[in-house]
């Protein structure tokens, strides 16, 4: 069972830039202490750390050891490192549920997984870092989500083209692996420098 390590917006305070929030949600969800915090002039290492943290913390409680393992996996890949890294983290079960717009946040996606409301190919999954493969069918229990929530989330973000949704049965079909170009991140940074942090 995964535990929420930090409160929802305290992760935003770790970043050295003045972001309202990391996930690009509504204006009322801004964090006041992030906006008023005094900033020091960042060093070169601090800039690399900020790039790495903004990418890692976007996926909520993605641990440092798991993130390092994903970096090593992407470095061994013949494709571009950033594209492979994006495809690995976007194929996690919690990422797929978040991108489907059926939930508001990664925390809500993890809660559904922990409470056994998610099945992958008719098998109940309780691990948020479960890797989803092409053609897998994810079903969400229809008692815990609603179309009203889905339509509300669609006003802040859109469903990516590598997911196919069935609103009648609340199912998601994972069609293909995503890449960095087709993945939306609210914070625009030079994420190709992430691997430089670990050198």
C-alpha positions in Angstrom: 0.0 0.0 0.0 1.4 3.4 -1.0 1.5 6.2 1.5 1.2 9.9 0.5 4.6 11.1 1.6 3.9 14.9 1.4 0.9 17.1 1.4 -0.5 17.9 -2.0 1.1 21.3 -2.6 4.2 21.1 -0.3 6.1 19.6 -3.2 5.7 22.9 -5.1 7.8 24.7 -2.4 10.8 22.6 -3.3 11.0 24.2 -6.7 13.0 27.4 -7.1 10.7 29.1 -9.6 7.5 30.9 -8.8 4.9 28.4 -10.0 1.3 28.6 -8.8 1.2 24.8 -8.8 3.0 21.9 -10.5 0.0 20.4 -12.2 -1.5 23.5 -13.9 -4.8 23.3 -12.0 -7.3 26.0 -11.4 -6.2 29.4 -10.0 -7.9 28.8 -6.7 -5.6 25.9 -6.1 -2.5 28.1 -6.0 -0.1 27.9 -3.0 0.3 31.3 -1.3 3.6 30.4 0.4 5.2 29.4 -2.9 4.5 32.9 -4.4 5.8 34.9 -1.5 9.0 32.9 -0.8 12.2 34.7 -1.4 14.4 33.2 -4.1 18.2 33.0 -4.2 20.2 33.3 -7.4 20.4 29.6 -8.6 23.7 28.0 -9.4 24.3 25.7 -12.3 23.7 22.6 -10.1 20.6 24.3 -8.7 19.2 24.7 -12.2 19.7 21.1 -13.0 18.2 20.1 -9.7 15.1 22.3 -10.5 14.7 20.6 -13.9 14.9 17.2 -12.4 12.6 18.0 -9.5 9.9 19.6 -11.6 9.8 16.5 -13.8 9.9 14.0 -11.0 7.5 15.8 -8.6 4.9 16.2 -11.4 4.3 12.5 -10.9 3.6 13.1 -7.2 5.2 10.5 -4.9 7.5 8.9 -7.5 10.5 7.9 -5.3 14.1 8.8 -6.0 15.2 5.2 -6.4 12.4 4.4 -8.8 13.2 7.5 -10.8 16.9 6.6 -11.0 15.9 3.1 -12.2 13.8 4.7 -14.9 16.7 7.0 -15.9 19.1 4.0 -16.3 16.5 2.1 -18.3 16.1 5.1 -20.7 19.8 5.5 -21.1 20.1 1.9 -22.3 17.4 2.4 -24.9 18.3 3.0 -28.5 15.7 5.7 -28.8 16.1 9.3 -27.4 16.6 9.2 -23.6 13.9 11.8 -22.9 11.4 10.0 -25.1 12.1 6.7 -23.4 11.9 8.2 -20.0 8.6 9.8 -20.8 7.2 6.6 -22.2 8.2 4.7 -19.0 6.7 7.1 -16.5 3.6 7.6 -18.7 2.9 3.9 -18.9 2.6 3.6 -15.1 -0.9 2.7 -13.9 -1.4 5.9 -11.9 -0.2 8.1 -14.8 -2.6 6.4 -17.2 -5.6 7.0 -14.9 -4.5 10.6 -14.3 -4.1 11.3 -18.0 -7.6 9.8 -18.7 -9.2 12.7 -16.9 -11.3 10.4 -14.8 -9.6 11.7 -11.7 -8.5 15.2 -10.6 -5.0 14.3 -9.3 -2.3 11.6 -9.0 -3.3 11.3 -5.3 -6.9 10.4 -6.2 -5.6 7.9 -8.8 -3.4 6.2 -6.2 -6.3 6.1 -3.7 -8.5 4.3 -6.3 -5.6 1.8 -6.8 -5.1 1.2 -3.1 -8.8 0.6 -2.5 -8.9 -2.1 -5.2 -11.2 -0.1 -7.6 -8.9 -0.7 -10.6 -8.6 -3.8 -12.8 -6.1 -4.3 -15.6 -7.3 -7.1 -18.0 -9.8 -8.2 -15.4 -7.1 -8.6 -12.7 -7.3 -6.4 -9.6 -4.1 -4.3 -9.3 -3.0 -2.6 -6.0 0.4 -1.3 -7.2 0.5 2.3 -8.6 3.8 1.6 -10.5 2.3 -1.3 -12.5 3.6 -1.0 -16.1 0.8 -0.9 -18.7 1.5 -2.5 -22.1 0.0 -1.8 -25.5 -3.6 -3.1 -25.7 -4.2 -3.4 -22.0 -7.7 -2.6 -20.8 -8.0 -0.7 -17.5 -11.5 -0.6 -15.9 -12.5 1.7 -13.1 -15.3 0.8 -10.7 -18.2 3.0 -11.7 -19.3 3.6 -8.1 -16.3 5.8 -7.3 -16.2 8.2 -10.3 -18.8 10.1 -12.3 -19.2 11.7 -15.7 -19.7 15.1 -14.0 -16.2 15.0 -12.6 -14.8 13.9 -15.9 -16.4 16.8 -17.7 -15.1 19.2 -15.1 -11.5 17.9 -15.4 -11.7 18.3 -19.2 -11.9 22.1 -18.8 -8.3 22.1 -17.4 -6.6 19.4 -19.6 -7.3 17.0 -22.5 -7.1 13.3 -23.0 -4.0 12.3 -24.9 -4.3 10.4 -28.2 -2.7 7.2 -27.0 -5.6 6.5 -24.7 -9.1 5.4 -25.8 -11.9 5.9 -23.4 -15.3 4.3 -22.9 -17.5 6.6 -20.8 -20.3 4.1 -20.6 -18.2 1.4 -18.9 -15.4 3.7 -17.5 -12.7 1.7 -19.3 -9.3 2.9 -20.8 -7.5 1.2 -23.6 -3.7 1.9 -23.7 -3.0 2.1 -27.5 0.7 2.9 -27.7 3.7 4.3 -25.8 3.8 8.1 -25.6 6.8 10.3 -26.3 7.9 13.7 -24.9 6.6 15.8 -27.8 3.1 14.5 -27.4 3.0 14.7 -23.6 1.7 17.9 -21.9 3.6 19.3 -18.9 2.4 22.7 -17.4 6.0 23.8 -16.6 8.1 24.3 -19.7 11.8 23.5 -19.1 14.7 22.0 -20.9 14.0 18.5 -19.6 16.7 17.0 -21.9 19.2 18.0 -19.3 17.8 15.7 -16.6 20.5 13.0 -17.2 23.2 15.6 -16.6 22.1 15.8 -13.0 23.2 12.2 -12.4 26.6 12.5 -14.1 
